[in-house]
């Protein structure tokens, strides 16, 4: 593999030739964040041939493309997306579902363009490039250890905001679709935890980037593990308690928080900063109530929850989007925590800012409530016991019970429930009673 790769021979003509296909294909992708807003244009940040496009076999084109859409705040750049496009003269039938379209004009006229990650040959090339640190055009590849060669790839279909490839059931590569300048927390935090000796998080073994943007991270694939969400649902379906697992998960969460506090800076919030946090929660509540009128009767009680949060809380780097689906339990019963990217819809600077650890705790408490609500009839007591066991386990490992500051914990749980109300109203109206039941509980003093 050469240390540098050419960009396409006519970059000015490349994007106009791809634009008609991208206009149709991009908004249909699950990881496209701009759904509901029309696409008005594209800007090419970078184009790199990872595999030459003028050979007899398939080519692999790596693109960083900005998507212009109306309605974004003034002064903010258009969203930038990472695309890995396969290019072939003839597309084999097995790759027909990956087809994006045929280019009518420009440097690739007549070629078939398709989702390159679904082509095992091209996905394998990406893995081989990670095995050999160095540069290819603007792309830089890094590895912390020697990786075995020739692992068969398969693409996972469960991802929402990103795409993932598994190589030989040994490693998983997460490819960030919407990219921003700055270290992605899904690389930054696991690296810091690895240096701190925390075994609860799979350590990155390779990654690639462009400029200041993290593009993808390779980590060990925990193939004998099951995610906490599925385990909780199975327990409910079988009529089993989940408190032993919840307590162990609380301890695992606390261990991750302690390791992050050891590896990265911590500080305490001043009262004015806490007031700013409460004011931001209040603004989100106001916007949510305008979008979902069912919230309106509860607004006074919810505002009182935010106002009750006091100053002096410690802040540090946290997971940022913790729930049962972000955890894995191995065959030995041990818990691992994954996916440190935070909420992808939020700006990267906000996701990387230090925050109270109770925000993660609140996210997990809401997740137990969601799990219980999938059961018919609703098993509210099951959720309450899990929530208590989780907090107990957290206190055992950290020495600090998250229930010791009930006002702050309640504020974060309320903020999360308000977010859930808006999400469910827009995407899954049948699920709206789940967060609304929490809103009713939280709004009652």
C-alpha positions in Angstrom: 0.0 0.0 0.0 1.6 3.3 -1.0 2.2 5.9 1.7 0.1 8.4 -0.3 -2.9 7.9 -2.6 -4.1 10.2 -5.3 -7.3 12.0 -5.0 -9.5 11.5 -8.1 -8.2 12.8 -11.3 -10.9 15.5 -11.6 -12.1 16.4 -8.1 -14.0 19.4 -9.4 -16.1 17.1 -11.6 -16.4 14.2 -9.2 -18.9 15.7 -6.7 -21.3 17.1 -9.4 -21.4 13.6 -11.0 -22.2 11.9 -7.6 -24.6 14.5 -6.4 -27.8 13.2 -8.1 -27.1 9.7 -6.5 -26.3 11.2 -3.1 -29.5 13.3 -3.2 -31.5 10.1 -3.3 -29.4 7.8 -1.2 -28.1 9.8 1.7 -31.5 10.8 3.3 -32.5 7.2 3.3 -29.6 6.1 5.5 -30.3 5.4 9.2 -27.2 7.4 10.2 -28.2 10.5 8.2 -29.0 13.2 10.9 -30.7 15.7 8.6 -33.9 13.8 8.0 -37.0 15.9 7.3 -34.9 18.8 5.8 -34.3 19.0 2.1 -30.7 18.7 0.8 -29.8 21.7 -1.2 -26.2 20.9 -2.1 -22.8 19.2 -1.3 -19.3 20.4 -0.7 -16.3 18.1 -1.0 -13.8 18.3 1.9 -11.6 15.4 0.8 -11.6 12.5 -1.8 -9.1 9.7 -1.5 -8.7 6.5 -3.5 -8.0 3.8 -1.0 -8.0 1.4 -4.0 -7.5 2.8 -7.5 -10.6 3.5 -9.5 -9.0 2.9 -12.9 -8.1 -0.8 -12.4 -10.0 -3.8 -13.7 -11.3 -4.7 -10.2 -13.3 -2.7 -7.8 -12.1 0.7 -6.5 -12.7 2.2 -3.1 -13.3 5.9 -2.8 -13.2 7.6 0.6 -15.1 10.9 0.8 -15.7 13.6 3.4 -18.7 15.4 2.1 -20.6 18.4 3.6 -24.3 18.3 3.1 -26.1 21.7 2.8 -29.5 21.9 4.3 -31.7 24.8 5.3 -32.5 25.6 8.9 -29.1 25.2 10.6 -28.1 27.9 13.1 -26.3 30.9 11.6 -22.5 30.5 11.6 -22.5 26.7 12.1 -20.9 24.6 9.4 -22.9 22.1 7.3 -22.8 18.5 8.6 -19.8 16.5 7.3 -20.3 12.8 6.5 -17.8 10.0 5.8 -18.6 7.9 2.8 -16.8 4.8 1.6 -18.0 4.1 -1.9 -17.2 1.1 -4.0 -16.8 1.6 -7.7 -17.2 -1.2 -10.3 -17.9 -1.5 -14.0 -20.2 -4.4 -13.3 -21.8 -5.0 -9.9 -22.0 -8.7 -8.9 -25.6 -9.9 -8.0 -24.5 -10.5 -4.4 -23.8 -6.7 -4.1 -27.0 -5.6 -5.8 -28.6 -4.5 -2.4 -25.6 -2.2 -1.8 -26.1 -0.3 -5.1 -26.4 3.5 -4.9 -26.6 4.0 -8.7 -24.8 4.4 -11.9 -22.9 7.7 -12.7 -24.1 9.4 -15.9 -21.3 11.9 -16.4 -17.9 13.0 -15.1 -14.7 11.0 -14.3 -16.6 7.9 -13.3 -19.3 7.9 -16.0 -20.8 4.5 -16.6 -19.6 3.0 -13.4 -21.7 1.5 -10.6 -21.3 3.2 -7.2 -22.3 1.2 -4.1 -21.9 1.1 -0.3 -18.3 -0.1 -0.1 -18.5 -1.5 3.4 -20.9 -4.2 2.2 -18.2 -5.5 -0.2 -16.0 -8.0 1.8 -13.1 -7.3 -0.5 -13.2 -3.6 0.2 -14.0 -4.0 3.9 -11.0 -6.3 4.2 -8.8 -3.7 2.5 -9.8 -1.2 5.2 -8.8 -3.7 7.9 -5.4 -4.3 6.1 -4.8 -0.6 6.0 -5.4 -0.4 9.8 -2.8 -3.1 10.2 -0.1 -0.9 8.6 0.1 2.5 10.3 0.9 5.4 8.1 -0.8 7.8 5.7 -2.9 7.5 2.6 -3.6 11.0 1.3 -5.1 13.0 4.1 -6.0 9.8 6.0 -3.7 8.7 8.9 -3.9 5.1 10.3 -2.7 4.2 13.8 -2.3 0.9 15.7 -1.3 0.1 19.2 -0.5 -3.6 18.6 0.2 -6.1 15.8 -3.0 -7.3 14.3 -3.5 -10.7 12.6 -3.9 -10.7 8.8 -6.8 -11.7 6.6 -9.8 -11.7 9.0 -13.1 -12.1 7.2 -15.4 -9.0 7.5 -19.1 -8.7 8.0 -21.2 -5.6 8.4 -23.6 -5.2 11.3 -27.1 -4.0 10.6 -28.1 -2.8 14.1 -26.2 0.5 14.1 -28.1 3.8 13.9 -25.7 6.8 14.0 -22.6 4.9 12.8 -21.6 1.8 10.9 -19.8 -1.2 12.3 -17.7 -4.1 10.7 -16.8 -7.2 12.6 -13.5 -8.9 11.5 -13.3 -12.7 12.2 -15.3 -12.4 15.4 -12.1 -10.9 16.9 -12.4 -7.1 16.3 -15.1 -4.6 15.7 -14.5 -1.4 13.7 -16.9 1.5 14.3 -17.0 4.0 11.5 -18.3 7.4 12.4 -20.6 8.7 9.7 -21.1 12.3 10.8 -17.7 13.7 11.7 -16.6 16.8 13.5 -13.2 18.4 14.2 -11.7 17.1 17.5 -11.0 13.8 19.2 -14.1 11.6 19.3 -14.9 10.5 22.9 -15.3 6.9 21.6 -11.6 6.9 21.0 -10.4 9.5 23.6 -12.1 7.9 26.7 -11.3 4.2 26.0 -7.7 5.2 25.4 -7.6 7.1 28.7 -9.3 4.2 30.5 -6.8 1.7 29.1 -3.9 3.8 30.4 -5.6 3.9 33.8 -5.8 0.1 33.8 -9.6 -0.1 33.7 -10.6 -3.5 32.3 -14.3 -2.6 32.0 -13.9 -1.0 28.6 -12.4 -2.7 25.5 -9.2 -0.8 24.6 -8.7 0.6 21.1 -6.2 -1.4 19.1 -6.3 0.8 15.9 -8.0 3.9 14.5 -7.9 6.3 11.6 -8.4 10.0 11.3 -8.2 13.0 8.9 -7.0 16.4 10.2 -8.4 16.7 13.7 -11.4 14.4 13.0 -11.6 10.8 14.3 -13.0 8.6 11.5 -13.0 5.1 12.9 -12.0 3.0 15.9 -11.0 -0.7 16.0 -11.6 -2.6 19.3 -11.8 -6.2 20.5 -15.1 -7.8 19.7 -16.7 -9.3 22.8 -18.4 -12.2 20.9 -19.5 -14.2 24.0 -21.2 -11.2 25.5 -24.9 -10.1 25.5 -26.1 -6.6 25.8 -27.8 -5.5 29.0 -31.0 -4.4 27.3 -31.6 -7.9 25.9 -30.7 -9.5 29.2 -33.2 -7.3 31.1 -36.0 -8.1 28.6 -35.3 -11.8 29.0 -35.4 -11.6 32.8 -38.8 -9.8 32.5 -40.2 -12.4 30.1 -39.1 -15.2 32.4 -40.5 -13.5 35.5 -37.0 -13.3 37.0 -35.4 -10.6 39.1 -32.5 -8.6 37.7 -31.2 -7.0 40.9 -28.1 -9.1 41.1 -27.1 -8.0 37.6 -28.2 -4.4 38.2 -26.0 -4.2 41.4 -23.0 -5.6 39.5 -23.6 -3.1 36.7 -23.7 -0.3 39.3 -20.3 -1.3 40.5 -19.0 -1.5 36.9 -20.3 2.0 36.2 -18.6 3.4 39.3 -15.3 1.7 38.4 -15.4 3.4 35.0 -16.2 6.8 36.6 -13.3 6.4 39.1 -10.9 5.5 36.3 -12.0 8.5 34.3 -11.5 10.8 37.3 -8.0 9.4 37.7 -7.0 9.7 34.1 -8.6 13.1 33.2 -9.2 16.4 35.0 -12.0 16.9 37.5 -13.4 20.0 39.3 -16.4 21.3 41.2 -19.2 23.3 39.8 -19.8 26.8 41.2 -23.3 27.7 42.2 -23.6 30.0 39.1 -22.6 27.1 36.8 -25.3 24.8 38.4 -27.8 27.6 37.8 -26.7 27.7 34.2 -27.3 23.9 33.9 -30.7 24.3 35.4 -31.5 27.1 33.1 -30.5 25.0 30.1 -32.8 22.2 31.3 -35.6 24.7 31.7 -35.1 25.9 28.1 -35.2 22.3 26.8 -38.4 21.8 28.8 -40.0 24.9 27.3 -39.1 23.8 23.7 -40.3 20.3 24.4 -43.7 21.5 25.8 -44.2 23.5 22.6 -43.5 20.4 20.5 -45.5 18.0 22.7 -48.5 19.7 24.4 -49.1 16.7 26.7 -46.2 18.1 28.7 -47.9 21.4 29.5 -49.7 20.4 32.7 -46.5 19.2 34.2 -44.3 22.2 33.4 -44.6 23.9 36.8 -43.6 20.8 38.7 -40.8 20.0 36.3 -39.4 23.5 36.5 -39.4 23.2 40.3 -37.3 20.0 40.0 -34.6 21.9 38.0 -34.7 24.9 40.3 -34.0 22.6 43.3 -30.6 21.5 42.0 -27.9 23.0 44.2 -24.3 24.0 43.5 -21.1 22.3 44.4 -21.3 19.1 42.4 -18.1 17.5 41.1 -17.8 17.2 37.4 -15.5 15.0 35.3 -15.6 13.2 31.9 -18.4 10.6 31.8 -20.0 8.2 29.3 -22.7 10.7 28.3 -25.3 8.4 26.8 -25.4 5.5 29.3 -28.2 2.9 29.1 -28.6 -0.9 29.2 -27.9 -1.1 25.4 -24.4 0.4 26.0 -23.4 -2.5 28.3 -22.2 -6.0 27.7 -22.2 -8.9 30.1 -19.7 -11.7 29.4 -20.1 -15.4 30.0 -18.2 -14.9 33.3 -20.9 -12.5 34.5 -18.6 -9.4 34.2 -19.9 -6.2 32.8 -18.3 -4.1 30.1 -19.3 -0.5 29.1 -19.1 0.4 25.4 -19.9 3.3 23.0 -18.5 6.4 24.6 -19.4 8.7 21.7 -22.2 10.4 23.7 -25.4 11.6 22.1 -24.4 12.1 18.5 -26.9 14.9 17.9 -25.1 17.1 20.4 -22.0 19.2 19.4 -18.7 17.5 20.0 -17.5 20.2 22.4 -20.6 19.6 24.6 -20.1 15.9 24.6 -16.5 16.3 25.7 -17.3 18.7 28.5 -17.0 17.5 32.2 -20.3 16.7 33.8 -21.7 15.3 37.0 -21.5 11.5 37.2 -25.2 11.4 38.2 -26.0 12.2 34.6 -24.8 8.7 33.6 -26.7 7.2 36.6 -29.9 9.0 35.6 -29.6 7.5 32.1 -29.3 4.0 33.4 -32.2 4.5 35.8 -34.4 5.6 32.9 -33.3 2.5 31.0 -34.5 0.2 33.7 -37.9 2.0 33.5 -38.0 1.5 29.8 -37.2 -2.2 30.1 -40.0 -2.7 32.6 -42.5 -0.9 30.4 -41.9 -3.4 27.6 -43.5 -6.1 29.8 -47.3 -6.5 29.9 -48.6 -5.7 32.4 -46.1 -3.0 33.3 -43.8 -4.2 36.1 -43.1 -0.9 37.9 -41.8 -2.7 41.1 -39.3 -4.7 39.0 -37.9 -1.4 37.7 -37.8 0.2 41.2 -35.9 -2.8 42.6 -33.4 -2.7 39.7 -32.9 1.1 40.2 -32.2 0.7 43.9 -29.8 -2.3 43.3 -27.9 -0.3 40.7 -27.4 2.7 43.0 -26.4 0.4 45.8 -23.7 -1.3 43.7 -22.5 2.1 42.5 -22.2 3.2 46.1 -20.3 0.1 47.1 -17.6 0.6 44.4 -17.3 4.4 44.6 -18.0 5.2 48.2 -20.6 7.8 47.1 -24.2 7.0 46.8 -25.8 8.8 43.8 -28.9 9.1 45.9 -27.0 11.3 48.3 -27.8 14.4 46.2 -31.4 13.6 45.3 -32.1 17.0 43.8 -29.4 16.8 41.2 -30.1 13.2 40.4 -33.8 14.0 40.0 -33.0 17.0 37.8 -30.9 14.9 35.4 -33.5 12.1 35.3 -36.2 14.7 34.6 -34.1 16.2 31.8 -33.6 12.8 30.3 -37.4 12.0 30.5 -38.2 15.3 28.7 -35.8 14.4 25.9 -37.5 11.0 25.7 -41.0 12.5 25.4 -39.9 14.5 22.3 -38.2 11.6 20.8 -41.1 9.2 21.2 -43.6 11.7 20.1 -41.7 12.2 16.8 -40.6 8.6 16.1 -42.5 6.1 18.2 -45.8 7.5 19.4 -46.9 4.1 20.9 -44.0 4.4 23.3 -44.9 7.9 24.5 -46.6 6.6 27.7 -43.2 5.3 28.9 -41.5 8.7 29.5 -44.9 10.3 30.3 -45.3 8.0 33.3 -41.9 9.2 34.5 -42.8 12.8 33.9 -45.9 12.4 36.1 -43.8 10.8 38.8 -41.0 13.4 38.7 -43.3 16.4 38.5 -45.0 15.3 41.8 -43.1 16.5 44.8 
